[in-house]
């Protein structure tokens, strides 16, 4: 097993109200495409309940930085009690989703991604020493890269949902019926 | 190295869907991308009052070159499966209500014709090809091709189940239509 170091531990985001579920999924997928990450959707769970749809996503996008380092962002998204609502904006009817959202982000830096340095205890020891003392600068550079991408993703997520929070305060009205 | 495993995703869905349509859509996808479709396993358990249980394993494979071959495996497991008659656009249609789990995985196989088997010398030649000469093709070029093709199939299944997250930003990555 290659070594994974936890860089961001369970950064949470919760929201309740109006939003565009498909739009948010597109935002995530689009962000990683734009930043040249590879997609990995480990789990996509959708089930219908009397109170609305429950959707659970587990995304593990990754990026191979070098032959040695790989960065991951683990995103766990829970949409609860999602129902479709029709809202009116400037006389036009738009279909949107209403429910609760909970998102948890974790970030990891994976080193020795080909597991070349763990074939013997000596190699393992050498890897640890090299990582800690000789190539520390490289690790810090990768970590900085990961944090920079994560911060941008987090900001985009917050602004995406805040837009709808703002809408709910006045611009949108839930259409009767 | 004779095989490179490609990780896939899991889809879980609970609700009403068109099972025959899903079957047809997957077979059509195989035809479009020139994959052979095999139904490797079909298990049907005696239905309980809650419904039937079915397990299906679909295998798809395509010869990419004389040396490399793609394999995709789709494992479907359905629980509490019942058939429901609905009227859509004035027409009667039979849909399936069930709990469904779909697991997609893949692999790129090298030397599918087994030309490099039979002697130690041939085996060394094969290792030379897969681990050094064609390593990039094996792991990156064909590995990536299968990886993103699998995501296209993943999205197709999600679309067919009418899931809210049926979107793939990477759909155009391979410059293919689907």
Interface residues (C-beta under 8 A of the other chain):
Chain A: X21 X22 X25 X26 X29 X30 X32 X33 X38 X39 X40 X41 X42 X43 X44 X45 X46 X47 X48 X53 X55 X57 X79 X82 X97
Chain B: X7 X9 X10 X11 X12 X13 X14 X15 X16 X99 X147 X151 X154 X158 X161 X163 X164 X165 X166 X167 X168 X169 X170
